[in-house]
Amino acid sequence: MSASVSARADAVLMSTYRRAPVVFVRGAGSWLYDDAGKAYLDCLCGVSVCSVGHANPRVARAVSEQLGTLVHVSNLFYTLPQVELAERLVALSGLDRVFFANCGATANETAIKLARRWGQQGERRRHGVISLDGSFHGRTLATLAATGQPEKQATFQPLPPGFSQVAPEDLEALAAAIEPTTVAVLLETVQGEGGVRPLGERYLQGVRRLCDERELLLIVDDVQAGTGRCGRWFSWQDLGFVPDIATTAKALGGGLPIGACLARGAVAAAFRPGDHATTFGGGPAVCRGALAVIEEIEQRALLANCAARGAELRAALERVPGVSAVRGRGLLLGAVLERPCAEALVARALELGLVVNNVRPEVVRFAPPLSITVEEVAEAARRFAGALAAVAS
Ligand SMILES: Cc1ncc(COP(=O)(O)O)c(C=O)c1O
């Protein structure tokens, strides 16, 4: 890496990330290239973002055409790409209406405000949101308050009130935490940042039943697990339940920033003009990009590819000496290591030309493009095994 880039960055960027010593200059499909021309197999894809591959030609064409036509008019007017994308998301999700935000956190802020808005109707005025230990919902103040990771919250107290967490997989704990002011339960079907921990199908269905019994909304944060990453358009779609509100972001824009909050029925109709807004959300260029992402997933049958390659990657990682288990769904997988050496392993993997990241001291996350090939899966497992063997010795 050119040392001058890291020195320049350190001088002018706020110090929020511990960055790896690589400057990427180009991407193509599952591959990234650094400033010395070295190739890396990208099994992280911008943390579950570039799911249709880097520099995807269909997305690039759609966005550049739109950039040359109409970039921005605000949400005070109608634009066709936004309406078309909302129609597609409604059809793919089975939910009824969409609000476009700019990223995962702002999609979740929208979901929380929508639940509160719905909770203000009728006699009971409800606002409380229960989420899960180990969850991650974003870095804005409200989404941080919903995030079940006290170490991320500690230095930013006081956080907005109205949020509490319970242990996952424990319906009794959840039932006991419900207060008269509670309006919603918020969860991820796979806790990505929390260590790639999938929640059980029976638990999720139990949460849905409890929400119905206690008249609570169920919000699924599908920011990381959605847009095909678990083998379905939305991660809940083969888990036997439907949420009232769902958020998605990351992969939806093919690398451009977008977030979406979807809802059904009366909840979807709770906002009134003036309740919520965004300058950039749902802009024509990013919506054209998202429409191209959806088309790419459909035309190349990438949901089926995700399921097939996901099963292969899981099996290959399970065979690597030093891996005790592999968990997750589709192509959102966590390799659990016998020893807590994930940080050193990820650094070594990078040297060997494999991009992955460590979400826990003993867990390495794989979130490759949904378009990854059979050969690339085998190559990723081979490089990962090499890195683990090197770290172990
Ligand atoms: C489940 C989940 N929710 C929300 C977020 C926040 O998304 P963003 O960084 O786009 O604000 C993330 C980011 O990793 C996430 O994984």
The ligand as a MOL file (V3000), in Angstrom:
LIG
                    3D

  0  0  0     0  0            999 V3000
M  V30 BEGIN CTAB
M  V30 COUNTS 16 16 0 0 0
M  V30 BEGIN ATOM
M  V30 1 C -28.7810 -5.2650 10.8300 0
M  V30 2 C -28.2540 -3.8840 10.6000 0
M  V30 3 N -29.0500 -2.8390 10.8290 0
M  V30 4 C -28.6380 -1.5770 10.6170 0
M  V30 5 C -27.3550 -1.3180 10.1800 0
M  V30 6 C -26.9100 0.1090 9.9610 0
M  V30 7 O -26.8230 0.3480 8.5970 0
M  V30 8 P -26.0360 1.6370 8.0520 0
M  V30 9 O -24.5890 1.4500 8.3780 0
M  V30 10 O -26.3150 1.6350 6.5740 0
M  V30 11 O -26.6300 2.8160 8.7290 0
M  V30 12 C -26.4850 -2.3870 9.9320 0
M  V30 13 C -25.0920 -2.1480 9.4840 0
M  V30 14 O -24.2310 -2.9750 9.5670 0
M  V30 15 C -26.9490 -3.7040 10.1470 0
M  V30 16 O -26.1620 -4.7700 9.9210 0
M  V30 END ATOM
M  V30 BEGIN BOND
M  V30 1 1 1 2
M  V30 2 1 2 3
M  V30 3 2 2 15
M  V30 4 2 3 4
M  V30 5 1 4 5
M  V30 6 1 5 6
M  V30 7 2 5 12
M  V30 8 1 6 7
M  V30 9 1 7 8
M  V30 10 2 8 9
M  V30 11 1 8 10
M  V30 12 1 8 11
M  V30 13 1 12 13
M  V30 14 1 12 15
M  V30 15 2 13 14
M  V30 16 1 15 16
M  V30 END BOND
M  V30 END CTAB
M  END
